[in-house]
């Protein structure tokens, strides 16, 4: 599915996305940056059971080279104080019904040395597609990324 061009074309996210000990709070839609190949995305805050901000998760739409090779459709970050509790996996599972409403499967990527993200992605049951070189023209390359592990997740 190609990315919507205007925010009015974006389907609204469900109000109550939660799983386990986390819930997601929709923050905003970030528009595409065509000059850098960045796809538009939904940005959600990950909240723990007390309502504390534990990190964020993004759901990107489209099929740009940057998304399909480097960034993936799903990106997450858990703040250091909240790591080791499975919040990234729970956030992905909370987001899964919304993702399924748009895509049958999505690409998820990680750096090969990011053991926590690899564990999260594998715990989701994502299929490992292989390791791919980051193209020299990709913005991630300038930040030091040379290869990415790619997975297909069917939420």
N, CA, C and O atoms as a GROMACS GRO file, in nm:
protein
  620
    1UNK      N    1   0.084  -0.118   0.000
    1UNK     CA    2   0.000   0.000   0.000
    1UNK      C    3   0.088   0.124   0.000
    1UNK      O    4   0.168   0.140   0.092
    2UNK      N    5   0.077   0.209  -0.096
    2UNK     CA    6   0.154   0.332  -0.096
    2UNK      C    7   0.111   0.423   0.019
    2UNK      O    8  -0.002   0.414   0.067
    3UNK      N    9   0.201   0.508   0.062
    3UNK     CA   10   0.171   0.599   0.174
    3UNK      C   11   0.070   0.704   0.131
    3UNK      O   12   0.074   0.751   0.017
    4UNK      N   13  -0.021   0.741   0.221
    4UNK     CA   14  -0.111   0.853   0.192
    4UNK      C   15  -0.031   0.980   0.170
    4UNK      O   16   0.076   0.997   0.228
    5UNK      N   17  -0.082   1.070   0.086
    5UNK     CA   18  -0.012   1.194   0.057
    5UNK      C   19  -0.044   1.304   0.158
    5UNK      O   20   0.041   1.390   0.185
    6UNK      N   21  -0.162   1.303   0.211
    6UNK     CA   22  -0.205   1.409   0.302
    6UNK      C   23  -0.255   1.348   0.431
    6UNK      O   24  -0.306   1.236   0.431
    7UNK      N   25  -0.240   1.420   0.542
    7UNK     CA   26  -0.282   1.366   0.671
    7UNK      C   27  -0.430   1.332   0.673
    7UNK      O   28  -0.471   1.244   0.749
    8UNK      N   29  -0.511   1.399   0.592
    8UNK     CA   30  -0.653   1.367   0.586
    8UNK      C   31  -0.675   1.226   0.531
    8UNK      O   32  -0.781   1.167   0.555
    9UNK      N   33  -0.577   1.172   0.459
    9UNK     CA   34  -0.588   1.038   0.402
    9UNK      C   35  -0.548   0.930   0.502
    9UNK      O   36  -0.571   0.812   0.476
   10UNK      N   37  -0.489   0.966   0.613
   10UNK     CA   38  -0.446   0.868   0.711
   10UNK      C   39  -0.566   0.818   0.791
   10UNK      O   40  -0.643   0.898   0.843
   11UNK      N   41  -0.582   0.686   0.801
   11UNK     CA   42  -0.689   0.638   0.888
   11UNK      C   43  -0.657   0.673   1.033
   11UNK      O   44  -0.541   0.666   1.074
   12UNK      N   45  -0.757   0.711   1.109
   12UNK     CA   46  -0.730   0.744   1.249
   12UNK      C   47  -0.692   0.619   1.328
   12UNK      O   48  -0.751   0.513   1.306
   13UNK      N   49  -0.595   0.630   1.418
   13UNK     CA   50  -0.559   0.512   1.498
   13UNK      C   51  -0.668   0.485   1.603
   13UNK      O   52  -0.736   0.578   1.647
   14UNK      N   53  -0.683   0.360   1.642
   14UNK     CA   54  -0.778   0.329   1.749
   14UNK      C   55  -0.742   0.403   1.877
   14UNK      O   56  -0.625   0.434   1.901
   15UNK      N   57  -0.842   0.431   1.958
   15UNK     CA   58  -0.820   0.505   2.083
   15UNK      C   59  -0.747   0.422   2.188
   15UNK      O   60  -0.658   0.472   2.257
   16UNK      N   61  -0.784   0.294   2.200
   16UNK     CA   62  -0.731   0.213   2.308
   16UNK      C   63  -0.642   0.102   2.254
   16UNK      O   64  -0.689  -0.007   2.223
   17UNK      N   65  -0.513   0.131   2.244
   17UNK     CA   66  -0.416   0.031   2.203
   17UNK      C   67  -0.335  -0.008   2.326
   17UNK      O   68  -0.258   0.072   2.378
   18UNK      N   69  -0.352  -0.131   2.371
   18UNK     CA   70  -0.279  -0.174   2.490
   18UNK      C   71  -0.253  -0.324   2.481
   18UNK      O   72  -0.321  -0.397   2.410
   19UNK      N   73  -0.152  -0.366   2.555
   19UNK     CA   74  -0.118  -0.507   2.565
   19UNK      C   75  -0.032  -0.524   2.689
   19UNK      O   76   0.061  -0.446   2.711
   20UNK      N   77  -0.063  -0.624   2.770
   20UNK     CA   78   0.017  -0.650   2.889
   20UNK      C   79   0.019  -0.529   2.980
   20UNK      O   80  -0.085  -0.480   3.024
   21UNK      N   81   0.139  -0.481   3.008
   21UNK     CA   82   0.156  -0.370   3.102
   21UNK      C   83   0.168  -0.234   3.033
   21UNK      O   84   0.193  -0.134   3.100
   22UNK      N   85   0.151  -0.228   2.902
   22UNK     CA   86   0.167  -0.100   2.833
   22UNK      C   87   0.041  -0.060   2.758
   22UNK      O   88  -0.040  -0.143   2.717
   23UNK      N   89   0.028   0.068   2.741
   23UNK     CA   90  -0.072   0.122   2.650
   23UNK      C   91  -0.002   0.227   2.566
   23UNK      O   92   0.099   0.285   2.605
   24UNK      N   93  -0.060   0.251   2.448
   24UNK     CA   94  -0.002   0.348   2.355
   24UNK      C   95  -0.090   0.471   2.352
   24UNK      O   96  -0.212   0.463   2.349
   25UNK      N   97  -0.025   0.585   2.353
   25UNK     CA   98  -0.096   0.712   2.340
   25UNK      C   99  -0.054   0.776   2.208
   25UNK      O  100   0.063   0.809   2.188
   26UNK      N  101  -0.151   0.792   2.117
   26UNK     CA  102  -0.122   0.854   1.989
   26UNK      C  103  -0.081   0.999   2.012
   26UNK      O  104  -0.149   1.073   2.083
   27UNK      N  105   0.031   1.038   1.951
   27UNK     CA  106   0.083   1.174   1.967
   27UNK      C  107   0.060   1.258   1.842
   27UNK      O  108   0.008   1.370   1.849
   28UNK      N  109   0.100   1.202   1.726
   28UNK     CA  110   0.091   1.283   1.604
   28UNK      C  111   0.123   1.199   1.481
   28UNK      O  112   0.176   1.088   1.491
   29UNK      N  113   0.089   1.254   1.365
   29UNK     CA  114   0.133   1.198   1.237
   29UNK      C  115   0.246   1.288   1.188
   29UNK      O  116   0.231   1.410   1.179
   30UNK      N  117   0.358   1.227   1.158
   30UNK     CA  118   0.474   1.300   1.107
   30UNK      C  119   0.473   1.287   0.955
   30UNK      O  120   0.471   1.176   0.903
   31UNK      N  121   0.474   1.399   0.883
   31UNK     CA  122   0.466   1.392   0.737
   31UNK      C  123   0.592   1.333   0.675
   31UNK      O  124   0.698   1.328   0.737
   32UNK      N  125   0.577   1.288   0.552
   32UNK     CA  126   0.690   1.235   0.476
   32UNK      C  127   0.793   1.344   0.451
   32UNK      O  128   0.760   1.463   0.447
   33UNK      N  129   0.917   1.302   0.433
   33UNK     CA  130   1.025   1.390   0.391
   33UNK      C  131   1.083   1.326   0.265
   33UNK      O  132   1.180   1.251   0.270
   34UNK      N  133   1.022   1.358   0.153
   34UNK     CA  134   1.058   1.295   0.026
   34UNK      C  135   1.204   1.318  -0.011
   34UNK      O  136   1.266   1.232  -0.074
   35UNK      N  137   1.260   1.431   0.026
   35UNK     CA  138   1.399   1.462  -0.009
   35UNK      C  139   1.495   1.359   0.052
   35UNK      O  140   1.600   1.332  -0.006
   36UNK      N  141   1.459   1.302   0.168
   36UNK     CA  142   1.545   1.203   0.233
   36UNK      C  143   1.490   1.061   0.221
   36UNK      O  144   1.550   0.966   0.271
   37UNK      N  145   1.375   1.048   0.156
   37UNK     CA  146   1.315   0.915   0.141
   37UNK      C  147   1.243   0.867   0.264
   37UNK      O  148   1.214   0.748   0.277
   38UNK      N  149   1.213   0.959   0.358
   38UNK     CA  150   1.146   0.922   0.481
   38UNK      C  151   0.995   0.913   0.458
   38UNK      O  152   0.935   1.004   0.402
   39UNK      N  153   0.937   0.804   0.501
   39UNK     CA  154   0.793   0.783   0.488
   39UNK      C  155   0.719   0.854   0.601
   39UNK      O  156   0.777   0.879   0.707
   40UNK      N  157   0.592   0.886   0.580
   40UNK     CA  158   0.512   0.943   0.689
   40UNK      C  159   0.489   0.836   0.796
   40UNK      O  160   0.491   0.717   0.767
   41UNK      N  161   0.466   0.882   0.920
   41UNK     CA  162   0.443   0.781   1.024
   41UNK      C  163   0.358   0.833   1.138
   41UNK      O  164   0.348   0.953   1.165
   42UNK      N  165   0.296   0.735   1.204
   42UNK     CA  166   0.223   0.759   1.329
   42UNK      C  167   0.323   0.748   1.443
   42UNK      O  168   0.404   0.654   1.447
   43UNK      N  169   0.319   0.842   1.535
   43UNK     CA  170   0.408   0.841   1.651
   43UNK      C  171   0.324   0.822   1.777
   43UNK      O  172   0.232   0.899   1.805
   44UNK      N  173   0.356   0.718   1.852
   44UNK     CA  174   0.286   0.686   1.976
   44UNK      C  175   0.384   0.687   2.093
   44UNK      O  176   0.499   0.646   2.078
   45UNK      N  177   0.339   0.734   2.206
   45UNK     CA  178   0.413   0.724   2.332
   45UNK      C  179   0.380   0.588   2.393
   45UNK      O  180   0.265   0.546   2.391
   46UNK      N  181   0.480   0.520   2.446
   46UNK     CA  182   0.458   0.396   2.520
   46UNK      C  183   0.447   0.434   2.668
   46UNK      O  184   0.538   0.494   2.724
   47UNK      N  185   0.335   0.398   2.730
   47UNK     CA  186   0.312   0.429   2.871
   47UNK      C  187   0.308   0.300   2.951
   47UNK      O  188   0.250   0.200   2.907
   48UNK      N  189   0.369   0.301   3.069
   48UNK     CA  190   0.362   0.183   3.155
   48UNK      C  191   0.230   0.186   3.233
   48UNK      O  192   0.148   0.275   3.213
   49UNK      N  193   0.210   0.089   3.320
   49UNK     CA  194   0.081   0.077   3.390
   49UNK      C  195   0.052   0.195   3.483
   49UNK      O  196  -0.064   0.216   3.520
   50UNK      N  197   0.155   0.272   3.520
   50UNK     CA  198   0.132   0.390   3.603
   50UNK      C  199   0.108   0.515   3.520
   50UNK      O  200   0.076   0.621   3.573
   51UNK      N  201   0.125   0.503   3.388
   51UNK     CA  202   0.110   0.618   3.299
   51UNK      C  203   0.240   0.689   3.270
   51UNK      O  204   0.241   0.792   3.202
   52UNK      N  205   0.353   0.635   3.320
   52UNK     CA  206   0.484   0.696   3.295
   52UNK      C  207   0.526   0.669   3.150
   52UNK      O  208   0.503   0.560   3.097
   53UNK      N  209   0.588   0.769   3.089
   53UNK     CA  210   0.637   0.756   2.951
   53UNK      C  211   0.760   0.666   2.950
   53UNK      O  212   0.864   0.701   3.005
   54UNK      N  213   0.746   0.548   2.888
   54UNK     CA  214   0.852   0.448   2.887
   54UNK      C  215   0.929   0.446   2.756
   54UNK      O  216   1.032   0.379   2.746
   55UNK      N  217   0.880   0.518   2.655
   55UNK     CA  218   0.946   0.519   2.525
   55UNK      C  219   0.848   0.558   2.418
   55UNK      O  220   0.746   0.621   2.445
   56UNK      N  221   0.880   0.520   2.294
   56UNK     CA  222   0.788   0.549   2.183
   56UNK      C  223   0.794   0.438   2.079
   56UNK      O  224   0.887   0.359   2.075
   57UNK      N  225   0.691   0.436   1.996
   57UNK     CA  226   0.685   0.341   1.884
   57UNK      C  227   0.627   0.415   1.765
   57UNK      O  228   0.531   0.491   1.778
   58UNK      N  229   0.687   0.393   1.648
   58UNK     CA  230   0.642   0.457   1.524
   58UNK      C  231   0.593   0.350   1.428
   58UNK      O  232   0.649   0.241   1.420
   59UNK      N  233   0.489   0.384   1.356
   59UNK     CA  234   0.434   0.298   1.251
   59UNK      C  235   0.440   0.377   1.122
   59UNK      O  236   0.365   0.472   1.102
   60UNK      N  237   0.534   0.335   1.033
   60UNK     CA  238   0.557   0.406   0.907
   60UNK      C  239   0.473   0.346   0.795
   60UNK      O  240   0.450   0.225   0.790
   61UNK      N  241   0.428   0.432   0.706
   61UNK     CA  242   0.347   0.389   0.592
   61UNK      C  243   0.422   0.412   0.462
   61UNK      O  244   0.488   0.514   0.444
   62UNK      N  245   0.410   0.317   0.372
   62UNK     CA  246   0.471   0.334   0.241
   62UNK      C  247   0.572   0.226   0.210
   62UNK      O  248   0.583   0.126   0.281
   63UNK      N  249   0.645   0.249   0.103
   63UNK     CA  250   0.743   0.151   0.057
   63UNK      C  251   0.866   0.220  -0.001
   63UNK      O  252   0.919   0.177  -0.103
   64UNK      N  253   0.911   0.327   0.063
   64UNK     CA  254   1.032   0.392   0.015
   64UNK      C  255   1.151   0.299   0.034
   64UNK      O  256   1.146   0.206   0.115
   65UNK      N  257   1.258   0.324  -0.041
   65UNK     CA  258   1.378   0.241  -0.025
   65UNK      C  259   1.428   0.249   0.120
   65UNK      O  260   1.464   0.147   0.179
   66UNK      N  261   1.430   0.369   0.176
   66UNK     CA  262   1.477   0.385   0.314
   66UNK      C  263   1.394   0.300   0.411
   66UNK      O  264   1.449   0.235   0.499
   67UNK      N  265   1.263   0.301   0.393
   67UNK     CA  266   1.176   0.223   0.481
   67UNK      C  267   1.199   0.074   0.462
   67UNK      O  268   1.216   0.001   0.559
   68UNK      N  269   1.200   0.028   0.339
   68UNK     CA  270   1.207  -0.115   0.310
   68UNK      C  271   1.344  -0.176   0.340
   68UNK      O  272   1.354  -0.295   0.370
   69UNK      N  273   1.450  -0.095   0.333
   69UNK     CA  274   1.586  -0.146   0.355
   69UNK      C  275   1.636  -0.114   0.495
   69UNK      O  276   1.694  -0.201   0.560
   70UNK      N  277   1.616   0.008   0.541
   70UNK     CA  278   1.682   0.052   0.663
   70UNK      C  279   1.590   0.071   0.784
   70UNK      O  280   1.617   0.016   0.891
   71UNK      N  281   1.483   0.147   0.768
   71UNK     CA  282   1.402   0.186   0.883
   71UNK      C  283   1.296   0.083   0.920
   71UNK      O  284   1.270   0.063   1.039
   72UNK      N  285   1.235   0.018   0.822
   72UNK     CA  286   1.124  -0.072   0.850
   72UNK      C  287   0.996   0.004   0.878
   72UNK      O  288   0.997   0.126   0.896
   73UNK      N  289   0.886  -0.068   0.880
   73UNK     CA  290   0.756  -0.007   0.907
   73UNK      C  291   0.737   0.025   1.056
   73UNK      O  292   0.663   0.118   1.091
   74UNK      N  293   0.803  -0.050   1.142
   74UNK     CA  294   0.788  -0.034   1.286
   74UNK      C  295   0.924   0.004   1.344
   74UNK      O  296   1.025  -0.060   1.315
   75UNK      N  297   0.925   0.107   1.425
   75UNK     CA  298   1.046   0.148   1.496
   75UNK      C  299   1.010   0.178   1.640
   75UNK      O  300   0.907   0.240   1.666
   76UNK      N  301   1.092   0.136   1.732
   76UNK     CA  302   1.062   0.159   1.874
   76UNK      C  303   1.187   0.193   1.952
   76UNK      O  304   1.299   0.160   1.912
   77UNK      N  305   1.165   0.259   2.064
   77UNK     CA  306   1.273   0.291   2.158
   77UNK      C  307   1.214   0.289   2.297
   77UNK      O  308   1.112   0.353   2.324
   78UNK      N  309   1.278   0.214   2.386
   78UNK     CA  310   1.238   0.210   2.526
   78UNK      C  311   1.346   0.283   2.606
   78UNK      O  312   1.465   0.255   2.591
   79UNK      N  313   1.302   0.375   2.689
   79UNK     CA  314   1.397   0.450   2.772
   79UNK      C  315   1.473   0.355   2.864
   79UNK      O  316   1.418   0.255   2.910
   80UNK      N  317   1.598   0.388   2.891
   80UNK     CA  318   1.687   0.300   2.966
   80UNK      C  319   1.627   0.252   3.098
   80UNK      O  320   1.640   0.135   3.133
   81UNK      N  321   1.562   0.340   3.173
   81UNK     CA  322   1.506   0.304   3.304
   81UNK      C  323   1.395   0.199   3.294
   81UNK      O  324   1.360   0.136   3.394
   82UNK      N  325   1.339   0.179   3.173
   82UNK     CA  326   1.227   0.087   3.155
   82UNK      C  327   1.266  -0.039   3.078
   82UNK      O  328   1.180  -0.123   3.050
   83UNK      N  329   1.392  -0.054   3.044
   83UNK     CA  330   1.436  -0.168   2.964
   83UNK      C  331   1.437  -0.296   3.048
   83UNK      O  332   1.443  -0.294   3.170
   84UNK      N  333   1.429  -0.409   2.975
   84UNK     CA  334   1.432  -0.539   3.041
   84UNK      C  335   1.297  -0.586   3.092
   84UNK      O  336   1.290  -0.687   3.163
   85UNK      N  337   1.191  -0.517   3.057
   85UNK     CA  338   1.056  -0.553   3.103
   85UNK      C  339   0.966  -0.601   2.990
   85UNK      O  340   0.848  -0.630   3.012
   86UNK      N  341   1.020  -0.611   2.869
   86UNK     CA  342   0.941  -0.657   2.756
   86UNK      C  343   0.848  -0.551   2.698
   86UNK      O  344   0.753  -0.584   2.626
   87UNK      N  345   0.874  -0.424   2.728
   87UNK     CA  346   0.783  -0.318   2.683
   87UNK      C  347   0.783  -0.300   2.532
   87UNK      O  348   0.679  -0.267   2.474
   88UNK      N  349   0.896  -0.320   2.466
   88UNK     CA  350   0.898  -0.305   2.320
   88UNK      C  351   0.809  -0.411   2.255
   88UNK      O  352   0.731  -0.380   2.165
   89UNK      N  353   0.821  -0.535   2.299
   89UNK     CA  354   0.735  -0.640   2.244
   89UNK      C  355   0.588  -0.612   2.274
   89UNK      O  356   0.503  -0.627   2.187
   90UNK      N  357   0.558  -0.571   2.396
   90UNK     CA  358   0.420  -0.540   2.432
   90UNK      C  359   0.366  -0.423   2.350
   90UNK      O  360   0.249  -0.424   2.310
   91UNK      N  361   0.450  -0.324   2.323
   91UNK     CA  362   0.407  -0.210   2.241
   91UNK      C  363   0.376  -0.256   2.098
   91UNK      O  364   0.278  -0.212   2.038
   92UNK      N  365   0.460  -0.343   2.044
   92UNK     CA  366   0.434  -0.397   1.910
   92UNK      C  367   0.303  -0.474   1.908
   92UNK      O  368   0.224  -0.462   1.814
   93UNK      N  369   0.279  -0.554   2.010
   93UNK     CA  370   0.155  -0.631   2.016
   93UNK      C  371   0.034  -0.539   2.035
   93UNK      O  372  -0.074  -0.568   1.983
   94UNK      N  373   0.051  -0.431   2.109
   94UNK     CA  374  -0.058  -0.333   2.125
   94UNK      C  375  -0.089  -0.267   1.990
   94UNK      O  376  -0.206  -0.241   1.959
   95UNK      N  377   0.013  -0.241   1.912
   95UNK     CA  378  -0.002  -0.175   1.783
   95UNK      C  379  -0.053  -0.270   1.674
   95UNK      O  380  -0.106  -0.225   1.572
   96UNK      N  381  -0.036  -0.400   1.694
   96UNK     CA  382  -0.066  -0.500   1.591
   96UNK      C  383  -0.205  -0.489   1.528
   96UNK      O  384  -0.214  -0.497   1.406
   97UNK      N  385  -0.313  -0.470   1.604
   97UNK     CA  386  -0.445  -0.461   1.538
   97UNK      C  387  -0.453  -0.344   1.439
   97UNK      O  388  -0.515  -0.356   1.333
   98UNK      N  389  -0.391  -0.232   1.474
   98UNK     CA  390  -0.392  -0.117   1.383
   98UNK      C  391  -0.308  -0.147   1.260
   98UNK      O  392  -0.349  -0.115   1.148
   99UNK      N  393  -0.192  -0.207   1.279
   99UNK     CA  394  -0.106  -0.242   1.166
   99UNK      C  395  -0.180  -0.337   1.073
   99UNK      O  396  -0.178  -0.319   0.951
  100UNK      N  397  -0.247  -0.439   1.129
  100UNK     CA  398  -0.322  -0.536   1.049
  100UNK      C  399  -0.434  -0.471   0.968
  100UNK      O  400  -0.472  -0.522   0.862
  101UNK      N  401  -0.487  -0.360   1.017
  101UNK     CA  402  -0.594  -0.294   0.944
  101UNK      C  403  -0.543  -0.228   0.815
  101UNK      O  404  -0.622  -0.189   0.729
  102UNK      N  405  -0.410  -0.216   0.802
  102UNK     CA  406  -0.351  -0.150   0.685
  102UNK      C  407  -0.265  -0.246   0.603
  102UNK      O  408  -0.268  -0.243   0.480
  103UNK      N  409  -0.188  -0.331   0.670
  103UNK     CA  410  -0.096  -0.422   0.603
  103UNK      C  411  -0.115  -0.566   0.652
  103UNK      O  412  -0.147  -0.589   0.769
  104UNK      N  413  -0.095  -0.659   0.562
  104UNK     CA  414  -0.094  -0.800   0.600
  104UNK      C  415   0.039  -0.835   0.667
  104UNK      O  416   0.043  -0.914   0.762
  105UNK      N  417   0.147  -0.776   0.617
  105UNK     CA  418   0.278  -0.796   0.676
  105UNK      C  419   0.358  -0.667   0.664
  105UNK      O  420   0.332  -0.584   0.577
  106UNK      N  421   0.456  -0.652   0.752
  106UNK     CA  422   0.540  -0.532   0.752
  106UNK      C  423   0.686  -0.573   0.768
  106UNK      O  424   0.717  -0.684   0.812
  107UNK      N  425   0.774  -0.481   0.729
  107UNK     CA  426   0.918  -0.500   0.746
  107UNK      C  427   0.961  -0.436   0.877
  107UNK      O  428   0.920  -0.325   0.910
  108UNK      N  429   1.043  -0.509   0.952
  108UNK     CA  430   1.102  -0.459   1.075
  108UNK      C  431   1.252  -0.480   1.062
  108UNK      O  432   1.296  -0.588   1.021
  109UNK      N  433   1.331  -0.379   1.098
  109UNK     CA  434   1.476  -0.391   1.085
  109UNK      C  435   1.544  -0.358   1.217
  109UNK      O  436   1.484  -0.297   1.306
  110UNK      N  437   1.668  -0.399   1.228
  110UNK     CA  438   1.750  -0.364   1.344
  110UNK      C  439   1.897  -0.374   1.307
  110UNK      O  440   1.934  -0.437   1.208
  111UNK      N  441   1.977  -0.310   1.386
  111UNK     CA  442   2.122  -0.324   1.370
  111UNK      C  443   2.163  -0.463   1.418
  111UNK      O  444   2.105  -0.515   1.513
  112UNK      N  445   2.263  -0.524   1.353
  112UNK     CA  446   2.301  -0.660   1.388
  112UNK      C  447   2.355  -0.676   1.530
  112UNK      O  448   2.356  -0.787   1.584
  113UNK      N  449   2.400  -0.568   1.592
  113UNK     CA  450   2.454  -0.578   1.728
  113UNK      C  451   2.351  -0.541   1.836
  113UNK      O  452   2.385  -0.536   1.954
  114UNK      N  453   2.228  -0.515   1.796
  114UNK     CA  454   2.124  -0.477   1.893
  114UNK      C  455   2.050  -0.602   1.939
  114UNK      O  456   1.943  -0.635   1.888
  115UNK      N  457   2.109  -0.671   2.036
  115UNK     CA  458   2.055  -0.799   2.084
  115UNK      C  459   1.913  -0.784   2.140
  115UNK      O  460   1.829  -0.872   2.119
  116UNK      N  461   1.885  -0.675   2.209
  116UNK     CA  462   1.751  -0.657   2.267
  116UNK      C  463   1.645  -0.646   2.158
  116UNK      O  464   1.539  -0.708   2.169
  117UNK      N  465   1.672  -0.569   2.052
  117UNK     CA  466   1.576  -0.557   1.943
  117UNK      C  467   1.561  -0.687   1.866
  117UNK      O  468   1.451  -0.723   1.825
  118UNK      N  469   1.671  -0.758   1.846
  118UNK     CA  470   1.663  -0.887   1.778
  118UNK      C  471   1.573  -0.981   1.858
  118UNK      O  472   1.487  -1.048   1.802
  119UNK      N  473   1.593  -0.986   1.990
  119UNK     CA  474   1.511  -1.072   2.077
  119UNK      C  475   1.364  -1.031   2.068
  119UNK      O  476   1.276  -1.117   2.059
  120UNK      N  477   1.336  -0.900   2.072
  120UNK     CA  478   1.199  -0.852   2.062
  120UNK      C  479   1.136  -0.895   1.931
  120UNK      O  480   1.025  -0.950   1.930
  121UNK      N  481   1.204  -0.872   1.821
  121UNK     CA  482   1.152  -0.904   1.688
  121UNK      C  483   1.130  -1.055   1.674
  121UNK      O  484   1.029  -1.098   1.619
  122UNK      N  485   1.223  -1.133   1.722
  122UNK     CA  486   1.209  -1.278   1.714
  122UNK      C  487   1.097  -1.329   1.805
  122UNK      O  488   1.027  -1.424   1.770
  123UNK      N  489   1.079  -1.266   1.922
  123UNK     CA  490   0.968  -1.303   2.012
  123UNK      C  491   0.833  -1.274   1.948
  123UNK      O  492   0.733  -1.338   1.981
  124UNK      N  493   0.828  -1.177   1.858
  124UNK     CA  494   0.705  -1.147   1.786
  124UNK      C  495   0.672  -1.254   1.681
  124UNK      O  496   0.561  -1.259   1.629
  125UNK      N  497   0.770  -1.339   1.652
  125UNK     CA  498   0.751  -1.442   1.550
  125UNK      C  499   0.780  -1.394   1.410
  125UNK      O  500   0.737  -1.456   1.312
  126UNK      N  501   0.853  -1.284   1.398
  126UNK     CA  502   0.886  -1.230   1.266
  126UNK      C  503   0.983  -1.324   1.193
  126UNK      O  504   1.066  -1.390   1.255
  127UNK      N  505   0.969  -1.329   1.063
  127UNK     CA  506   1.053  -1.412   0.977
  127UNK      C  507   1.180  -1.336   0.939
  127UNK      O  508   1.174  -1.226   0.886
  128UNK      N  509   1.295  -1.397   0.966
  128UNK     CA  510   1.423  -1.336   0.930
  128UNK      C  511   1.442  -1.344   0.780
  128UNK      O  512   1.438  -1.453   0.722
  129UNK      N  513   1.463  -1.230   0.716
  129UNK     CA  514   1.482  -1.224   0.571
  129UNK      C  515   1.627  -1.218   0.530
  129UNK      O  516   1.661  -1.248   0.416
  130UNK      N  517   1.714  -1.179   0.623
  130UNK     CA  518   1.856  -1.171   0.592
  130UNK      C  519   1.916  -1.039   0.635
  130UNK      O  520   1.849  -0.951   0.689
  131UNK      N  521   2.045  -1.028   0.609
  131UNK     CA  522   2.120  -0.906   0.638
  131UNK      C  523   2.140  -0.834   0.507
  131UNK      O  524   2.174  -0.895   0.406
  132UNK      N  525   2.118  -0.704   0.508
  132UNK     CA  526   2.126  -0.626   0.384
  132UNK      C  527   2.218  -0.506   0.407
  132UNK      O  528   2.220  -0.447   0.515
  133UNK      N  529   2.294  -0.471   0.304
  133UNK     CA  530   2.381  -0.354   0.311
  133UNK      C  531   2.299  -0.226   0.306
  133UNK      O  532   2.202  -0.217   0.231
  134UNK      N  533   2.338  -0.129   0.387
  134UNK     CA  534   2.276   0.003   0.383
  134UNK      C  535   2.337   0.078   0.264
  134UNK      O  536   2.460   0.090   0.256
  135UNK      N  537   2.255   0.127   0.172
  135UNK     CA  538   2.310   0.199   0.056
  135UNK      C  539   2.384   0.326   0.101
  135UNK      O  540   2.339   0.395   0.192
  136UNK      N  541   2.497   0.357   0.038
  136UNK     CA  542   2.574   0.476   0.076
  136UNK      C  543   2.495   0.607   0.068
  136UNK      O  544   2.530   0.703   0.137
  137UNK      N  545   2.390   0.613  -0.015
  137UNK     CA  546   2.311   0.735  -0.026
  137UNK      C  547   2.201   0.744   0.082
  137UNK      O  548   2.134   0.847   0.092
  138UNK      N  549   2.182   0.640   0.162
  138UNK     CA  550   2.080   0.642   0.266
  138UNK      C  551   2.126   0.729   0.383
  138UNK      O  552   2.244   0.725   0.419
  139UNK      N  553   2.035   0.808   0.443
  139UNK     CA  554   2.073   0.893   0.557
  139UNK      C  555   2.135   0.814   0.672
  139UNK      O  556   2.219   0.868   0.745
  140UNK      N  557   2.096   0.690   0.691
  140UNK     CA  558   2.154   0.609   0.799
  140UNK      C  559   2.301   0.579   0.778
  140UNK      O  560   2.375   0.562   0.875
  141UNK      N  561   2.343   0.572   0.653
  141UNK     CA  562   2.483   0.544   0.622
  141UNK      C  563   2.572   0.655   0.678
  141UNK      O  564   2.679   0.628   0.733
  142UNK      N  565   2.528   0.780   0.663
  142UNK     CA  566   2.606   0.894   0.716
  142UNK      C  567   2.617   0.889   0.868
  142UNK      O  568   2.709   0.947   0.926
  143UNK      N  569   2.524   0.818   0.932
  143UNK     CA  570   2.527   0.804   1.078
  143UNK      C  571   2.601   0.678   1.122
  143UNK      O  572   2.604   0.646   1.241
  144UNK      N  573   2.661   0.607   1.026
  144UNK     CA  574   2.743   0.491   1.060
  144UNK      C  575   2.680   0.356   1.034
  144UNK      O  576   2.747   0.254   1.050
  145UNK      N  577   2.553   0.350   0.994
  145UNK     CA  578   2.488   0.221   0.967
  145UNK      C  579   2.544   0.162   0.837
  145UNK      O  580   2.547   0.229   0.734
  146UNK      N  581   2.586   0.038   0.843
  146UNK     CA  582   2.639  -0.028   0.723
  146UNK      C  583   2.556  -0.148   0.682
  146UNK      O  584   2.544  -0.178   0.563
  147UNK      N  585   2.497  -0.217   0.778
  147UNK     CA  586   2.411  -0.332   0.748
  147UNK      C  587   2.292  -0.331   0.842
  147UNK      O  588   2.297  -0.275   0.952
  148UNK      N  589   2.184  -0.394   0.798
  148UNK     CA  590   2.062  -0.409   0.879
  148UNK      C  591   2.014  -0.552   0.870
  148UNK      O  592   2.024  -0.615   0.765
  149UNK      N  593   1.962  -0.602   0.980
  149UNK     CA  594   1.890  -0.730   0.980
  149UNK      C  595   1.746  -0.697   0.944
  149UNK      O  596   1.685  -0.608   1.003
  150UNK      N  597   1.691  -0.769   0.847
  150UNK     CA  598   1.553  -0.744   0.802
  150UNK      C  599   1.464  -0.863   0.835
  150UNK      O  600   1.504  -0.979   0.823
  151UNK      N  601   1.344  -0.830   0.878
  151UNK     CA  602   1.244  -0.930   0.914
  151UNK      C  603   1.110  -0.893   0.851
  151UNK      O  604   1.084  -0.777   0.820
  152UNK      N  605   1.025  -0.995   0.831
  152UNK     CA  606   0.887  -0.973   0.789
  152UNK      C  607   0.800  -1.016   0.907
  152UNK      O  608   0.810  -1.129   0.956
  153UNK      N  609   0.716  -0.925   0.952
  153UNK     CA  610   0.625  -0.954   1.064
  153UNK      C  611   0.482  -0.953   1.014
  153UNK      O  612   0.438  -0.859   0.947
  154UNK      N  613   0.411  -1.057   1.046
  154UNK     CA  614   0.268  -1.065   1.016
  154UNK      C  615   0.194  -1.049   1.149
  154UNK      O  616   0.172  -1.146   1.221
  155UNK      N  617   0.158  -0.925   1.181
  155UNK     CA  618   0.100  -0.898   1.314
  155UNK      C  619  -0.034  -0.968   1.338
  155UNK      O  620  -0.093  -0.953   1.445
   0.00000   0.00000   0.00000
